[in-house]
Amino acid sequence: MANVLVTGGAGFIGTHLCRFLHEKSLHVISLDNNHTGEVPWECITADIRDALQLDGIDVIVHLAAQISVPRSIENPDETLSVNVDGTSSIISAAESSGVEKIIFASSAAVYGDSDIIPISENAPLIPQSPYAVSKIVGEELLRRSQIQTCALRFFNVYGPGQSINGGYAAVIPAFKNAVSTGKQCTIFGDGTQVRDFIHVSDLVRIIGLAIDSDNLPSELNIASGEGTTLLELIEILSDLNPEMQAPNFEQERAGDIHTSLADISLLKSTLDIGQLTTIREGLE
């Protein structure tokens, strides 16, 4: 039975992942600086920049990060400290503790506003925020490690329990919160922006497959491969919520990307991901 350490295990994705792995009978340890509530898996409260002893850990899924693009623009030093120094700390601890594999949560933000659509793993990296830069540096640190590593480039993840205060990918919880409170959804820009949404249940299942795989590439897009505009998202939510108000449009934000759509052919040829949740299914 593998011993899996999940950094950021108390976050949105981390909580779903810990639960999924625990239900698969793996020995799961969550490392986070903000554990709350009771969970049936082991928890370690620590900062990823601390000097850590990880003896007995087989696999690390490194999710812990400062994830907000706007916050990274406002406070780049904090983002680089958490995301770069923290990742370096985790890799060092893993190497000295005999960890076999590190799976790293990277981001589609590394591609920036790419002219290549859909975006494959070998597309140029054009970071538009300190957050994106921090993920590119994290990937490079992993490539230099002697441990087997894979950077999973998450596109727009959504699902139950996602905070409305999350990073710029959190458009769905922001919209759903507006609908539930009788307010207008706010669209930054004209709504033609394209996003590739993947449900968190599919994401954690794919991470589970990656943990079990002995043949991972160094980088892998994690997405549905289906593009949805924000206007289409509003239309689906309106179908599901007939009383919903028309959206409010505001000026687009610095660092936002217009079109983010993944080529997932490498993902499909690497892992047997099966059927993915459609955006309508995920919102129902």
C-alpha positions in Angstrom: 0.0 0.0 0.0 1.6 3.3 -1.2 2.1 6.1 1.3 1.1 9.3 -0.5 1.8 12.8 0.8 -0.6 15.5 -0.5 0.7 19.0 0.0 -2.1 21.5 0.1 -4.2 18.7 1.2 -6.7 20.9 3.0 -7.5 23.0 -0.1 -10.2 22.5 -2.7 -8.4 20.0 -4.9 -6.4 18.6 -2.0 -9.5 17.6 0.0 -11.1 15.9 -2.9 -7.8 14.1 -3.7 -7.2 12.9 -0.1 -10.7 11.6 0.1 -10.4 9.8 -3.3 -7.0 8.2 -2.4 -8.2 7.3 1.1 -11.3 5.5 -0.4 -8.8 3.6 -2.7 -7.2 2.3 0.6 -4.0 4.2 0.1 -2.2 5.6 3.2 -2.8 9.4 2.7 -1.1 12.2 4.6 -2.2 15.7 4.1 0.4 18.5 4.6 -1.1 21.9 4.9 -0.7 25.1 7.0 -4.5 25.4 7.5 -6.2 22.1 8.4 -9.7 22.5 9.8 -12.3 19.9 10.8 -12.0 16.1 11.3 -10.9 13.9 8.4 -10.1 10.1 8.3 -6.6 10.5 7.0 -3.4 11.7 8.7 -2.7 15.4 8.7 0.6 17.4 9.2 0.3 21.1 9.8 3.4 22.7 8.3 4.6 25.2 5.7 6.1 23.7 2.6 9.1 26.0 3.0 9.9 24.3 6.4 12.6 21.8 6.7 10.6 18.6 6.3 11.4 14.9 7.0 9.5 12.7 4.6 10.8 9.3 5.4 8.5 6.5 4.5 6.7 8.5 1.8 6.5 6.8 -1.6 4.7 9.5 -3.7 4.2 13.2 -3.2 1.4 15.1 -5.0 2.5 18.7 -4.6 -0.6 20.9 -4.8 0.3 23.6 -2.2 0.7 27.0 -3.8 -0.4 30.6 -3.9 -2.9 30.2 -6.7 -4.4 33.6 -7.3 -3.1 35.4 -10.5 -4.3 38.9 -9.4 -2.7 38.3 -6.0 0.6 37.3 -7.7 0.6 40.6 -9.6 -0.1 42.6 -6.5 2.4 40.7 -4.3 4.9 38.8 -6.6 7.4 38.2 -3.7 4.9 36.2 -1.8 4.0 34.1 -4.8 7.6 33.3 -5.7 8.4 32.5 -2.1 5.6 30.0 -1.7 5.6 28.5 -5.1 9.3 28.5 -6.0 11.0 28.2 -2.6 8.3 25.9 -1.4 8.6 23.6 -4.4 12.4 23.6 -4.0 12.0 22.6 -0.3 9.7 19.8 -1.2 12.0 18.4 -3.8 15.0 18.6 -1.4 13.1 16.8 1.3 11.9 14.2 -1.2 15.4 13.5 -2.5 16.9 13.1 1.0 14.0 10.8 2.1 14.0 8.3 -0.8 10.6 9.4 -2.3 10.0 7.6 -5.6 7.8 10.0 -7.4 6.6 13.7 -7.3 3.5 14.8 -9.2 3.4 18.5 -9.4 0.3 20.7 -9.9 1.4 23.1 -12.6 -1.0 25.3 -14.6 -2.3 26.2 -18.1 -1.2 29.7 -17.1 2.4 28.7 -18.3 1.2 29.0 -21.9 -0.1 32.5 -21.6 -2.3 33.8 -24.4 -1.1 31.2 -26.9 -1.6 31.6 -30.6 -1.6 27.7 -30.8 -5.1 26.4 -30.2 -5.6 23.8 -28.9 -2.5 24.0 -26.8 -0.2 21.0 -26.7 2.6 20.4 -24.1 5.3 21.5 -26.5 3.7 25.0 -27.2 5.9 28.0 -26.2 5.6 29.1 -22.6 4.6 32.8 -22.5 3.9 33.6 -18.8 1.8 36.7 -18.2 1.9 36.8 -14.4 4.3 36.0 -11.5 2.0 33.0 -10.8 2.7 31.6 -14.3 6.4 32.3 -13.9 6.4 30.5 -10.5 4.9 27.4 -12.2 7.5 27.4 -15.0 10.3 27.6 -12.5 8.7 24.8 -10.5 8.6 22.6 -13.6 12.3 23.3 -14.2 13.2 22.4 -10.7 11.4 19.1 -11.1 13.2 18.3 -14.4 16.5 18.7 -12.6 15.6 16.3 -9.8 16.8 12.7 -9.8 13.3 11.6 -8.7 10.7 10.5 -11.3 8.5 13.6 -11.7 5.5 14.8 -13.8 4.1 18.3 -14.0 0.4 18.2 -14.5 -0.7 21.4 -16.2 -4.2 21.9 -14.8 -6.7 23.9 -16.9 -9.9 25.3 -15.2 -10.8 23.0 -12.4 -14.3 23.3 -10.8 -16.6 21.3 -8.5 -18.1 21.1 -5.1 -16.4 23.0 -2.2 -14.5 25.4 -4.4 -14.0 28.8 -2.8 -15.5 31.9 -4.4 -12.3 33.6 -3.2 -9.9 31.4 -5.3 -7.6 32.1 -8.1 -8.7 33.5 -11.5 -9.8 30.1 -12.6 -12.7 30.3 -10.1 -15.2 31.8 -12.5 -17.7 29.0 -11.9 -18.0 29.3 -8.1 -18.2 33.1 -8.5 -21.1 32.7 -11.0 -22.9 30.0 -8.9 -22.6 32.2 -5.8 -24.1 35.2 -7.7 -27.0 33.0 -8.9 -27.7 31.5 -5.4 -27.7 35.0 -3.9 -29.9 36.6 -6.6 -27.1 38.8 -7.9 -25.8 39.4 -11.4 -22.8 37.3 -12.6 -19.9 39.6 -13.5 -18.0 39.0 -16.7 -14.7 40.7 -17.1 -14.4 41.4 -20.8 -16.9 40.6 -23.5 -17.6 37.0 -22.5 -16.1 35.5 -25.6 -13.1 34.2 -23.5 -12.8 30.4 -23.9 -12.0 28.1 -21.0 -11.3 24.4 -20.8 -13.2 23.2 -17.7 -12.4 19.9 -16.0 -14.5 18.6 -13.1 -12.5 18.0 -9.9 -13.8 14.4 -9.7 -12.2 13.7 -13.1 -9.0 15.5 -12.0 -8.4 13.5 -8.9 -9.2 10.3 -10.8 -6.5 11.2 -13.3 -4.0 12.0 -10.5 -4.8 8.5 -9.1 -3.9 7.0 -12.5 -0.7 9.1 -12.6 0.3 7.8 -9.1 0.0 4.2 -10.4 1.7 4.9 -13.8 5.4 4.0 -14.4 5.5 5.8 -17.8 4.7 9.5 -17.3 6.0 12.3 -19.5 7.7 15.3 -17.8 4.6 17.5 -18.5 1.0 16.6 -19.2 -2.1 18.8 -19.9 -5.0 18.0 -17.5 -8.2 19.2 -19.1 -11.4 18.1 -20.9 -10.2 19.2 -24.3 -13.6 21.0 -24.8 -13.8 24.8 -25.0 -16.6 26.8 -23.3 -17.0 30.5 -23.6 -18.1 32.5 -20.6 -21.3 33.4 -22.5 -22.0 29.7 -23.1 -21.4 29.1 -19.4 -24.0 31.8 -18.6 -26.4 30.2 -21.0 -26.1 26.8 -19.3 -26.5 28.3 -15.9 -29.5 30.3 -17.1 -31.1 27.1 -18.4 -30.6 25.4 -15.0 -31.7 28.6 -13.1 -34.5 30.3 -15.0 -34.8 33.1 -12.5 -31.2 34.1 -13.0 -30.4 37.8 -13.8 -28.6 38.9 -17.0 -24.8 39.3 -16.5 -22.9 42.4 -15.7 -19.9 43.2 -17.9 -16.8 44.9 -16.6 -13.4 45.7 -18.0 -11.1 42.7 -18.4 -8.5 42.1 -15.8 -4.7 42.3 -16.1 -3.2 38.8 -16.6 -6.4 37.2 -17.8 -6.0 35.0 -20.9 -8.6 35.1 -23.8 -8.5 31.5 -25.1 -7.4 28.5 -23.0 -8.1 25.2 -24.7 -6.0 22.1 -24.2 -4.8 19.4 -26.6 -5.2 16.3 -24.5 -4.0 13.7 -27.0 -0.9 13.0 -24.9 -3.0 12.6 -21.8 -5.3 10.1 -23.6 -2.3 8.1 -24.9 -0.6 8.1 -21.5 -3.5 7.3 -19.2 -6.8 5.5 -19.6 -8.9 8.5 -18.5 -12.3 7.1 -19.7 -15.3 9.3 -20.1 -15.0 12.8 -18.7 -17.8 14.9 -17.1 -19.4 17.4 -19.5 -19.7 21.0 -18.3 -23.5 20.7 -18.2 -23.3 17.5 -16.2 -20.9 19.1 -13.8 -23.1 22.2 -13.2 -26.3 20.2 -12.7 
